[in-house]
């Protein structure tokens, strides 16, 4: 009788241990797949390492691109395209691109301040007040919002933003939207400063290839001017 009691007790303990292990496994799996808040996602993405990419794999192709960096987290990607800075204004000229969401998902509103965190915050010489007072226009690529800084002696800086929702097939494969930010300082006009992301100055090769090598999609938009 005591032997049978001990056997039953061991069986109960084993069953309890198995149940606990199953619960722990489920919880770990849930932690890995549970949706992150925007703040948590930004933090994790910013900790991911950058990898240099060939310019042919840039989501936006512009003739002024110097280097293309990319990083990924949970299937989401971010690209930094460095542009030349031939002015006396400190800091880098760049195009920042971030894919997020999935097709058919609720993408949410565009958050320029959150996007700029990946570039170190609001770039010099702009301020938060300048971003809140941006100019809004519409061109062949859709809406563009931009802030202007100038020394009134031929030096022009723009901080511009766009969002692409895939209607013109210009976003990485599988993404629901792509957000864009650009700081560009030039000796020239506003139009010249905005040229890298204008319909006349940029083409899109929305590759965003996954490990399964999704096919490249070329935009019907015109390529860069000769």
Secondary structure, 3 states (H helix, E strand, C coil): CHHHHHHHHHHHHHHHHHHHHHHHHHHHHHHHHCCCCHHHHHHHHHHCCCEEECHHHCCEEECCEEEEEEEEECCEEEEEEEECCCCCCCCCEEEEEEEECCCCCCCCCCCHHHHHHHHCCCCCCCCHHHHHCCEEEEECCEEEEEEEEECCCCEEEEEEEEEECCCCCCCCCCCCEEEEEEEEEEECCHHHHHHHHCCCCEEECCCCCCCCCCCCCCCCCCCCCC
